[in-house]
Amino acid sequence: MNLAIQKADFFKQDFAIRFARYVEEAGPDIARRFQVALDQSLNKLASRPDLGRSRLFRNPRLQGLRSLPLERPFNKILVFYRAEEATFHAVRLIHGARDLPRRLAEPPDSHLG
């Protein structure tokens, strides 16, 4: 049974920023491949939310998060999510090499100059 997918506002903003960057720096074909990889990952997680790794953060707002990398070549990008009985909550979409506890707690565009 697939859970209903719900995308948080920060997740949508993370996606929009990253998609625009791919279009600008790598071209629209790569951006579309990124979107397909993300959609496939979300659908996979909606049917098997246990696939992702449990994350432990000190910030109470980040408790219960899990993460899963996208498929190659986008595997450095992590989907952070929570799953409930009937709903899969996509919370954030962040590069795994970032300061994750800090970045997960701040708005998506706060690192842009």
Phi, psi and omega in degrees: 000129178272136175283152174291135181268125176238126181256123178292158179303317179297322177299313180299319179292318176304314180298312183301318180295313182293318179300313179299321179295318178297317178301313184292316188266333185235345178105162185295330180295317178294320178299319178294322177296322176299314181297319178297315179299319179294313180301318179297317179296316179297317179294321178297315180291327178294333177266336180220072183297344179284354180295328183282162181275134174292137181247143178243115178234150179286327181297122182300332179291343182259002180295142177084003179284147172236163178216154176213133176286151173290169178290156175303144006269014183258020189289355174275350178267128182251137170268122175257134188206167170228148176237136175243188184307311185239359187228137173258119182257106174281115189264310182214164178223101192224145174296132185292345181271006180275170173285088191300312180302321180289311183295324179294332183270348183253159179298153183304323185265009184291340180269355181276144182278000000 
